[in-house]
Amino acid sequence: VLKEAFLADPTWSKKGDFRAEAPAEIRAGRLIIELFVKEVPKTVENFKCLIDGSKGLGKASKKPLHYKASKKQAICSGCKFHRIVKGFCCQGGDVVRGDGSGSDSIYGGKFNDEKPGLKLKHETGVVSMANSGKNTNSCQFFLTLAPAPQCDGKHVVFGRIVEGLQILQKIDEEAASDDGTPKKDVTISDCGVL
């Protein structure tokens, strides 16, 4: 779009070749997540497939089911965390719209809660499904920045951060706000299954 606008303006296009560069990359670090396969196998399978992109396009959205950016997305990076609430959570994973309003899963839309995951506690560093009510899990998830007992029994816990808790602290200090609007972009730049 930038290049087309440049070429359409004779004043600018006379000045020479078009060149645009992305800002320098700033890396916060790497999170390693232990997934609770035995307790919530369906939820974990959905998350793993969204990490490795092995399911292709979503049945409901027809969008790539992958948290990582495709090589076709030149300047754009991967999936953004669209909601970061100070002292509470960092929510992302909307592979459909990127703003928290989209949902899809490897199961073709929303899927049911797994009861064992509802029994687990939301301590600091837990990975849990974001939802809009009972049995509405999809691609969105959140990381707890602090204990969140208000989520117990309402959101399926499916993992915990085993390496990189200091990154959560950095996110809470630098990107979180009281209303959840991120002060800085927090994005999944790369992901995979170990």
Protein Blocks (a to p, Z undefined) as FASTA:
>chain_A
ZZmmmmmmmklmmnoccdddddddddfbjcdddddfklmmmlmmmmmmmmnopnopafkl
opacdfbdcfklmmlccdddfbdcehiaccehilknonopaccdfkopaadddfklmmpc
cdehiacdddebehiacfbccddfbdcfklgokaccfbdcfbhjlmmmmmmmmmgcfkop
afbdcddfbdcdZZ
